[in-house]
């Protein structure tokens, strides 16, 4: 069993055993033992991660009268990252043999490498994006065109002094 704290300072315990895996299957229709599918999803999808965490912490949340929405409100930033690492480590320790734990560990490392690479490529693509051209593309969707010339005179309201 491992612990993490949310942004409100509330402490939560995670234990992964057969009952916990069945609970996640029943509530989320997700199989934590399918590590090739679940690990990348847990690493990359914070909403799914919080749903899994809530399933695992539901008895504690019920005892504290904390709804799934309230639980989610407490999950962000560093706390969310720590909770993710706690869950991953607890899941890894569930497997009975060192070979299985090692395989899960390799999957985690590869998943983190892939996420890092995707972030790096996304940032590079964003830096290389011609924002002016993208703005023009968006304006075309609305039937408008973009120019750098001043507005035509008929679109500029006249501001003549009132005659009184």
URNOR-V494322 format. One line per field, one symbol per residue. psi: psi as a letter, one per 30 degrees, with the letter a starting at -180 (. if undefined). A space follows every 10 residues. Layout:
psi->???
This chain:
psi->klllkaffgk kkkkkjaeee eeeeeeefhk jffiffeeee eeefjfeeee eeeeefgeee eefghkleee eefgjlbeee eeeeeeeeee eefekfleee eeeeeeeeee eeeeeeeeee eeeeeeffkj eeeeeeeeee fggllklgll lleffkkkik kkj.
